[in-house]
Structures are given as structure tokens and as C-alpha cells.
Amino acid sequence: MRIFDPHIHMTSRTTDDYERMYAAGVRAVVEPAFWLGQPRTSAGTFADYFDGLLGWEPFRAAQFGIVHHCTIALNPKEANDPRLRPVLDMLPRYLAKDRVVAVGEVGYDDITPAEDEALTHQLALAAEHGLPVLVHTPHRDKPAGTRRTLDVVRESGLPPERVLVDHLNEMTVGMVAASGCWMGFSVYPHTKMDEDRMVAVLKEYGTERVVVNSAADWGRSDPLKTRAVADAMLSSGFSEAEVETVLWDNPVAFYAQSGRLDLSEVHADGTYEGNSVQRGTPKEAGA
């Protein structure tokens, strides 16, 4: 079984997680730029962070048989800090990088005017750079935030098939399904969605334009939730082909719109031919 986790924050995870993910079938990940938990106080810290997403993390992942790409953006929460406004001016040079497969995470946290401005600006950058967009929907007042997100996406003129609206649940999936955008679900141990609820959503809405991720950030989370969804799907009667659609084909199709997704080292049988695979014995940085 090949699994593509389309939204996972590996900066927050250990190398043991990479080993466990590989054993569970994960062969590719996309890591979106996000809030690290401690508010950043200057734009320069974003440059260091973006450099890590493009340098160290792909190197670390490859040693464990996993292909790593990322998305780049000023996240919604920190869009409210005026000291970080220069990050928006910094983005174009990062959005030109080969391993960047989307603009993201963008969207809303508190649904403020500053978040409106950052979202509109970054949707325009996505159009300019020919990249799809990964959208974060807020944890509070999620239906209102999702409706506002879809309005802004519509106003931007971006084709809906180039937009993935993430962190959905039973209250928001219907409006995103009707919009033509891709539907993303973050499966957590105790919040957002779990694997059984995810199976129920798939039974109601089908597998088209649906992607499932673990997010796996610095909070209580589990990088193996993608595999848990796959197992729950099989147990509930979904076919192996339908599991492959949700856990591999769909994220590949979405991020391939960037023209930069490179999975040439992952074979159809799930084997990985990267020369740097040394599971359990990672190289030192810079070696």
C-alpha cells in the first residue's frame, strides 16, 4: 500500500516517526508552512524556516524512504502581526523553488481584515506562479470561515480545481463539495476528524476530490492516521482501488498541477530507490 500524506508538519516530528511512517506505507509527504506554536517576531525567522523546509527536511525524509515536498506561505494566524508583513514580499523567491508544490497554508484564523488582505494577496501570487493553493479553515466558527474562504477564492478568479480547502468536517464538507474545490480532512486522535467519521464522509460524498491527512503537528497528533483511515476504509467495505484513490491518486493529482511534483523514485509497488535511504542510521547534516 502506497500512502501520500498531503499535509503533515514533519518539522514537529522525530526521525522515529519517519521510520514508522515508512513501515506503514507512507512514501510521499507535503509539508505546509505553518505557525510553529511560539509567535515569531521578525520576518527573517521565516527565511530560516522556509530554507529548512526546502533543504533539511527533504534530506531527512529521503534517508527514510520518503519523498518530501512543501508549500510556502504566511500562515493565517501570523498574518495578524504587522511586524511580519514583509514576509509577503519575501514569498515570490520561495514560490519559484522546485520543491514548492503549492501556496499554503493560507486562509483564516480569527477572520480579520489583516487575514483578508494576506489571503487575497497570496491567492494572486498563486495565480502568478501557476501554483495550486492549500487553504486552512479556522478552528473557531468554522462554517462562517469556510463560507468566507470560498467567497474570496471565487472573487480571486482561481479555478476551484486548483484549490484544496482543508480541515473540513461534517458541517463544512457540503459547501466545499458544491464549490468544485478539493476537500481536505485532517484526522487526529481526539479533535477535527477521526477515521470512522472519515469513512462515513466518504460513504456519503464519494472519493472524488477528497484527500486525507494526519497534519501531525506539535500538538496531540498521530502521523499514522492516514494508514488508520486506509485500514478503516478496507474494514468498512471500500476496495483497495478506492483506498489507493484517496490515499495516493488524489493528492498526486492535486499537487501535480504545480508541475513540480517528482515521485520518480517511488515505484508502483511502493518500493523506493532513492540512493540516500539509510533507515535507522541517518547521516549528519552537511555530510
C-alpha positions as a LaTeX table, in Angstrom:
\begin{tabular}{lrrr}
\hline
Residue & $x$ (\AA) & $y$ (\AA) & $z$ (\AA) \\
\hline
Met1 & 0.00 & 0.00 & 0.00 \\
Arg2 & 1.35 & 3.42 & $-1.01$ \\
Ile3 & 0.29 & 6.40 & 1.09 \\
Phe4 & 0.80 & 10.09 & 0.30 \\
Asp5 & 0.25 & 12.35 & 3.32 \\
Pro6 & $-0.65$ & 15.68 & 1.68 \\
His7 & $-0.44$ & 17.77 & 4.87 \\
Ile8 & 1.98 & 16.82 & 7.63 \\
His9 & 4.28 & 19.04 & 9.68 \\
Met10 & 7.42 & 16.91 & 9.83 \\
Thr11 & 9.42 & 19.76 & 11.35 \\
Ser12 & 7.49 & 18.85 & 14.51 \\
Arg13 & 8.27 & 15.11 & 14.29 \\
Thr14 & 11.21 & 12.87 & 15.09 \\
Thr15 & 13.15 & 10.55 & 12.80 \\
Asp16 & 11.42 & 7.65 & 14.59 \\
Asp17 & 8.19 & 8.94 & 13.06 \\
Tyr18 & 9.72 & 8.75 & 9.59 \\
Glu19 & 10.63 & 5.10 & 10.23 \\
Arg20 & 7.13 & 4.28 & 11.47 \\
Met21 & 5.54 & 6.09 & 8.54 \\
Tyr22 & 7.63 & 4.18 & 6.02 \\
Ala23 & 6.70 & 0.87 & 7.67 \\
Ala24 & 3.01 & 1.88 & 7.43 \\
Gly25 & 3.28 & 2.57 & 3.68 \\
Val26 & 3.91 & 6.32 & 3.56 \\
Arg27 & 6.14 & 7.11 & 0.60 \\
Ala28 & 5.47 & 10.82 & 0.00 \\
Val29 & 4.55 & 13.87 & 2.06 \\
Val30 & 3.81 & 17.55 & 1.58 \\
Glu31 & 4.73 & 19.82 & 4.49 \\
Pro32 & 2.87 & 23.14 & 4.54 \\
Ala33 & 4.41 & 26.23 & 6.10 \\
Phe34 & 2.54 & 26.94 & 9.34 \\
Trp35 & 2.57 & 28.53 & 12.79 \\
Leu36 & 5.21 & 26.86 & 14.98 \\
Gly37 & 3.41 & 27.43 & 18.28 \\
Gln38 & 5.62 & 30.24 & 19.54 \\
Pro39 & 4.85 & 33.51 & 17.74 \\
Arg40 & 7.70 & 34.69 & 15.53 \\
Thr41 & 8.77 & 38.29 & 15.94 \\
Ser42 & 10.59 & 39.11 & 12.70 \\
Ala43 & 10.37 & 38.27 & 9.01 \\
Gly44 & 13.91 & 36.90 & 8.97 \\
Thr45 & 12.88 & 33.89 & 11.02 \\
Phe46 & 10.57 & 32.89 & 8.15 \\
Ala47 & 13.52 & 32.82 & 5.75 \\
Asp48 & 15.31 & 30.35 & 8.02 \\
Tyr49 & 12.13 & 28.27 & 8.34 \\
Phe50 & 11.44 & 28.20 & 4.59 \\
Asp51 & 15.08 & 27.24 & 3.95 \\
Gly52 & 14.62 & 24.30 & 6.33 \\
Leu53 & 11.50 & 23.13 & 4.50 \\
Leu54 & 13.42 & 23.19 & 1.22 \\
Gly55 & 16.74 & 21.81 & 2.46 \\
Trp56 & 16.95 & 19.85 & 5.66 \\
Glu57 & 13.53 & 18.18 & 5.67 \\
Pro58 & 13.75 & 16.70 & 2.13 \\
Phe59 & 17.23 & 15.41 & 3.04 \\
Arg60 & 15.99 & 13.91 & 6.33 \\
Ala61 & 12.91 & 12.32 & 4.74 \\
Ala62 & 14.88 & 10.74 & 1.89 \\
Gln63 & 17.05 & 8.85 & 4.36 \\
Phe64 & 13.92 & 7.00 & 5.46 \\
Gly65 & 12.49 & 6.31 & 2.00 \\
Ile66 & 10.00 & 9.19 & 1.86 \\
Val67 & 9.80 & 11.93 & $-0.79$ \\
His68 & 9.27 & 15.39 & 0.73 \\
His69 & 7.76 & 18.48 & $-0.93$ \\
Cys70 & 6.40 & 21.61 & 0.74 \\
Thr71 & 4.05 & 24.54 & 0.40 \\
Ile72 & 5.09 & 28.11 & 1.24 \\
Ala73 & 3.03 & 30.99 & 2.67 \\
Leu74 & 2.47 & 33.41 & 5.50 \\
Asn75 & 0.07 & 31.46 & 7.71 \\
Pro76 & $-3.28$ & 32.99 & 8.77 \\
Lys77 & $-2.51$ & 33.33 & 12.47 \\
Glu78 & 0.70 & 35.28 & 11.97 \\
Ala79 & $-0.81$ & 37.37 & 9.18 \\
Asn80 & $-2.26$ & 39.46 & 12.03 \\
Asp81 & 1.19 & 40.61 & 13.24 \\
Pro82 & 2.19 & 43.81 & 11.38 \\
Arg83 & 5.87 & 43.06 & 12.06 \\
Leu84 & 5.56 & 40.07 & 9.72 \\
Arg85 & 4.07 & 41.94 & 6.76 \\
Pro86 & 7.45 & 41.82 & 4.94 \\
Val87 & 7.06 & 38.03 & 4.66 \\
Leu88 & 4.56 & 38.62 & 1.85 \\
Asp89 & 7.28 & 40.45 & $-0.10$ \\
Met90 & 9.67 & 37.55 & 0.54 \\
Leu91 & 7.37 & 34.87 & $-0.87$ \\
Pro92 & 7.99 & 35.17 & $-4.63$ \\
Arg93 & 11.60 & 33.98 & $-4.43$ \\
Tyr94 & 10.49 & 30.91 & $-2.47$ \\
Leu95 & 7.48 & 30.17 & $-4.65$ \\
Ala96 & 9.89 & 29.79 & $-7.57$ \\
Lys97 & 11.69 & 26.85 & $-5.91$ \\
Asp98 & 11.39 & 23.38 & $-7.44$ \\
Arg99 & 10.13 & 21.52 & $-4.36$ \\
Val100 & 7.33 & 24.03 & $-3.66$ \\
Val101 & 4.12 & 22.45 & $-4.96$ \\
Ala102 & 1.53 & 24.96 & $-3.69$ \\
Val103 & 0.94 & 28.21 & $-1.86$ \\
Gly104 & $-0.10$ & 27.38 & 1.69 \\
Glu105 & $-1.28$ & 27.30 & 4.35 \\
Val106 & $-3.35$ & 30.39 & 3.67 \\
Gly107 & $-6.84$ & 31.22 & 4.91 \\
Tyr108 & $-8.38$ & 32.32 & 8.18 \\
Asp109 & $-7.78$ & 32.08 & 11.91 \\
Asp110 & $-9.82$ & 34.89 & 13.51 \\
Ile111 & $-11.31$ & 36.14 & 10.21 \\
Thr112 & $-9.76$ & 39.62 & 10.48 \\
Pro113 & $-9.12$ & 42.32 & 7.85 \\
Ala114 & $-5.40$ & 41.52 & 8.02 \\
Glu115 & $-6.16$ & 37.87 & 7.22 \\
Asp116 & $-8.39$ & 39.00 & 4.36 \\
Glu117 & $-5.53$ & 41.04 & 2.92 \\
Ala118 & $-2.97$ & 38.23 & 3.29 \\
Leu119 & $-5.28$ & 35.65 & 1.74 \\
Thr120 & $-6.16$ & 37.84 & $-1.24$ \\
His121 & $-2.50$ & 38.71 & $-1.82$ \\
Gln122 & $-1.37$ & 35.09 & $-1.68$ \\
Leu123 & $-4.13$ & 33.85 & $-3.98$ \\
Ala124 & $-2.85$ & 36.38 & $-6.50$ \\
Leu125 & 0.69 & 35.05 & $-6.02$ \\
Ala126 & $-0.58$ & 31.53 & $-6.68$ \\
Ala127 & $-2.10$ & 32.64 & $-9.96$ \\
Glu128 & 1.08 & 34.50 & $-10.90$ \\
His129 & 3.29 & 31.47 & $-10.20$ \\
Gly130 & 0.93 & 28.86 & $-11.64$ \\
Leu131 & 0.60 & 27.05 & $-8.31$ \\
Pro132 & $-2.36$ & 25.43 & $-6.59$ \\
Val133 & $-3.41$ & 26.63 & $-3.14$ \\
Leu134 & $-3.76$ & 24.87 & 0.22 \\
Val135 & $-6.32$ & 26.64 & 2.43 \\
His136 & $-6.57$ & 26.42 & 6.22 \\
Thr137 & $-10.10$ & 26.78 & 7.60 \\
Pro138 & $-10.39$ & 28.24 & 11.12 \\
His139 & $-10.85$ & 26.14 & 14.23 \\
Arg140 & $-13.42$ & 28.60 & 15.61 \\
Asp141 & $-16.61$ & 29.48 & 13.73 \\
Lys142 & $-15.57$ & 27.05 & 11.01 \\
Pro143 & $-18.75$ & 27.27 & 8.87 \\
Ala144 & $-18.53$ & 31.08 & 8.63 \\
Gly145 & $-14.81$ & 30.91 & 7.94 \\
Thr146 & $-15.28$ & 28.30 & 5.25 \\
Arg147 & $-18.04$ & 30.31 & 3.54 \\
Arg148 & $-15.85$ & 33.41 & 3.61 \\
Thr149 & $-12.93$ & 31.39 & 2.21 \\
Leu150 & $-14.99$ & 30.15 & $-0.71$ \\
Asp151 & $-16.22$ & 33.70 & $-1.41$ \\
Val152 & $-12.65$ & 35.03 & $-1.55$ \\
Val153 & $-11.50$ & 32.13 & $-3.74$ \\
Arg154 & $-14.39$ & 32.83 & $-6.12$ \\
Glu155 & $-13.51$ & 36.54 & $-6.20$ \\
Ser156 & $-9.87$ & 35.71 & $-6.96$ \\
Gly157 & $-10.74$ & 34.04 & $-10.24$ \\
Leu158 & $-8.65$ & 30.96 & $-9.44$ \\
Pro159 & $-10.19$ & 27.78 & $-10.87$ \\
Pro160 & $-11.72$ & 25.82 & $-7.96$ \\
Glu161 & $-9.93$ & 22.65 & $-9.03$ \\
Arg162 & $-6.65$ & 24.36 & $-8.09$ \\
Val163 & $-7.77$ & 24.98 & $-4.50$ \\
Leu164 & $-7.69$ & 22.47 & $-1.65$ \\
Val165 & $-9.79$ & 23.54 & 1.36 \\
Asp166 & $-8.53$ & 21.69 & 4.40 \\
His167 & $-9.56$ & 20.83 & 7.98 \\
Leu168 & $-13.14$ & 20.12 & 6.92 \\
Asn169 & $-15.77$ & 18.29 & 8.94 \\
Glu170 & $-19.38$ & 17.22 & 8.57 \\
Met171 & $-20.58$ & 20.83 & 8.87 \\
Thr172 & $-18.40$ & 22.20 & 6.08 \\
Val173 & $-17.81$ & 19.41 & 3.57 \\
Gly174 & $-21.07$ & 20.01 & 1.70 \\
Met175 & $-20.38$ & 23.63 & 0.80 \\
Val176 & $-16.85$ & 22.79 & $-0.40$ \\
Ala177 & $-18.10$ & 19.82 & $-2.41$ \\
Ala178 & $-20.58$ & 22.12 & $-4.16$ \\
Ser179 & $-17.89$ & 24.72 & $-4.88$ \\
Gly180 & $-15.75$ & 22.42 & $-7.03$ \\
Cys181 & $-12.72$ & 22.83 & $-4.76$ \\
Trp182 & $-10.84$ & 19.86 & $-3.38$ \\
Met183 & $-11.91$ & 18.64 & 0.07 \\
Gly184 & $-9.23$ & 18.03 & 2.73 \\
Phe185 & $-9.63$ & 16.29 & 6.08 \\
Ser186 & $-7.17$ & 16.24 & 8.97 \\
Val187 & $-7.54$ & 13.10 & 11.07 \\
Tyr188 & $-6.49$ & 13.49 & 14.71 \\
Pro189 & $-6.64$ & 11.29 & 17.83 \\
His190 & $-9.19$ & 13.47 & 19.64 \\
Thr191 & $-10.15$ & 16.51 & 17.51 \\
Lys192 & $-11.19$ & 17.56 & 13.99 \\
Met193 & $-11.93$ & 14.13 & 12.40 \\
Asp194 & $-11.31$ & 10.50 & 13.28 \\
Glu195 & $-11.03$ & 7.53 & 10.93 \\
Asp196 & $-14.58$ & 6.27 & 11.50 \\
Arg197 & $-16.14$ & 9.68 & 10.82 \\
Met198 & $-13.90$ & 9.95 & 7.77 \\
Val199 & $-15.25$ & 6.68 & 6.42 \\
Ala200 & $-18.81$ & 7.95 & 6.93 \\
Val201 & $-18.00$ & 11.13 & 4.95 \\
Leu202 & $-16.50$ & 9.06 & 2.14 \\
Lys203 & $-19.61$ & 6.88 & 2.00 \\
Glu204 & $-21.80$ & 9.98 & 1.68 \\
Tyr205 & $-19.67$ & 12.11 & $-0.67$ \\
Gly206 & $-17.58$ & 9.54 & $-2.52$ \\
Thr207 & $-13.84$ & 9.57 & $-3.21$ \\
Glu208 & $-13.60$ & 12.23 & $-5.91$ \\
Arg209 & $-11.62$ & 15.38 & $-4.96$ \\
Val210 & $-11.08$ & 14.08 & $-1.40$ \\
Val211 & $-7.70$ & 13.98 & 0.34 \\
Val212 & $-6.94$ & 12.78 & 3.85 \\
Asn213 & $-4.01$ & 13.87 & 6.00 \\
Ser214 & $-2.63$ & 13.47 & 9.51 \\
Ala215 & $-1.38$ & 17.09 & 9.87 \\
Ala216 & 0.73 & 15.69 & 12.75 \\
Asp217 & 1.85 & 18.98 & 14.23 \\
Trp218 & 3.37 & 19.81 & 17.63 \\
Gly219 & 0.13 & 19.03 & 19.48 \\
Arg220 & $-1.53$ & 15.69 & 20.23 \\
Ser221 & $-1.47$ & 14.09 & 16.81 \\
Asp222 & $-0.51$ & 10.88 & 15.03 \\
Pro223 & 1.49 & 10.62 & 11.77 \\
Leu224 & $-0.03$ & 7.18 & 11.14 \\
Lys225 & $-3.63$ & 8.39 & 10.90 \\
Thr226 & $-3.51$ & 8.13 & 7.11 \\
Arg227 & $-2.86$ & 4.41 & 7.47 \\
Ala228 & $-5.64$ & 4.19 & 10.08 \\
Val229 & $-8.07$ & 5.68 & 7.54 \\
Ala230 & $-6.91$ & 3.21 & 4.89 \\
Asp231 & $-7.49$ & 0.28 & 7.24 \\
Ala232 & $-10.89$ & 1.64 & 8.31 \\
Met233 & $-11.92$ & 2.02 & 4.67 \\
Leu234 & $-10.99$ & $-1.58$ & 3.90 \\
Ser235 & $-12.80$ & $-2.83$ & 7.00 \\
Ser236 & $-15.96$ & $-0.95$ & 6.02 \\
Gly237 & $-16.09$ & $-2.42$ & 2.52 \\
Phe238 & $-14.14$ & 0.02 & 0.35 \\
Ser239 & $-11.98$ & $-1.67$ & $-2.27$ \\
Glu240 & $-8.20$ & $-1.47$ & $-2.41$ \\
Ala241 & $-8.56$ & 0.64 & $-5.56$ \\
Glu242 & $-10.77$ & 3.15 & $-3.70$ \\
Val243 & $-8.23$ & 3.33 & $-0.87$ \\
Glu244 & $-5.48$ & 3.97 & $-3.41$ \\
Thr245 & $-7.60$ & 6.74 & $-4.92$ \\
Val246 & $-7.98$ & 8.60 & $-1.63$ \\
Leu247 & $-4.57$ & 7.93 & $-0.10$ \\
Trp248 & $-2.38$ & 8.21 & $-3.21$ \\
Asp249 & $-4.00$ & 9.14 & $-6.52$ \\
Asn250 & $-5.93$ & 12.18 & $-5.28$ \\
Pro251 & $-3.05$ & 14.01 & $-3.55$ \\
Val252 & $-0.82$ & 13.20 & $-6.51$ \\
Ala253 & $-3.41$ & 14.67 & $-8.91$ \\
Phe254 & $-3.84$ & 17.84 & $-6.85$ \\
Tyr255 & $-0.16$ & 18.68 & $-6.32$ \\
Ala256 & 0.83 & 17.58 & $-9.83$ \\
Gln257 & $-0.96$ & 20.75 & $-11.00$ \\
Ser258 & 2.18 & 22.59 & $-9.83$ \\
Gly259 & 4.28 & 20.86 & $-12.50$ \\
Arg260 & 6.89 & 20.23 & $-9.79$ \\
Leu261 & 5.77 & 17.05 & $-8.05$ \\
Asp262 & 8.57 & 14.49 & $-8.51$ \\
Leu263 & 7.71 & 10.95 & $-7.38$ \\
Ser264 & 10.02 & 9.22 & $-9.83$ \\
Glu265 & 11.79 & 7.37 & $-7.01$ \\
Val266 & 8.58 & 5.73 & $-5.78$ \\
His267 & 7.58 & 2.63 & $-7.73$ \\
Ala268 & 4.02 & 1.42 & $-8.21$ \\
Asp269 & 4.66 & $-1.46$ & $-5.78$ \\
Gly270 & 5.66 & 1.01 & $-3.07$ \\
Thr271 & 9.41 & 0.39 & $-3.22$ \\
Tyr272 & 11.76 & 3.36 & $-3.09$ \\
Glu273 & 15.00 & 3.62 & $-4.99$ \\
Gly274 & 16.50 & 6.77 & $-3.51$ \\
Asn275 & 20.24 & 6.43 & $-3.09$ \\
Ser276 & 20.23 & 8.07 & 0.35 \\
Val277 & 17.89 & 5.60 & 2.09 \\
Gln278 & 19.51 & 4.58 & 5.36 \\
Arg279 & 16.56 & 3.82 & 7.59 \\
Gly280 & 17.63 & 3.86 & 11.20 \\
Thr281 & 21.07 & 5.38 & 10.50 \\
Pro282 & 20.52 & 8.98 & 9.40 \\
Lys283 & 23.51 & 10.94 & 8.14 \\
Glu284 & 24.70 & 14.03 & 9.94 \\
Ala285 & 23.52 & 17.28 & 8.40 \\
Gly286 & 26.00 & 18.53 & 5.86 \\
Ala287 & 27.59 & 15.11 & 5.34 \\
\hline
\end{tabular}
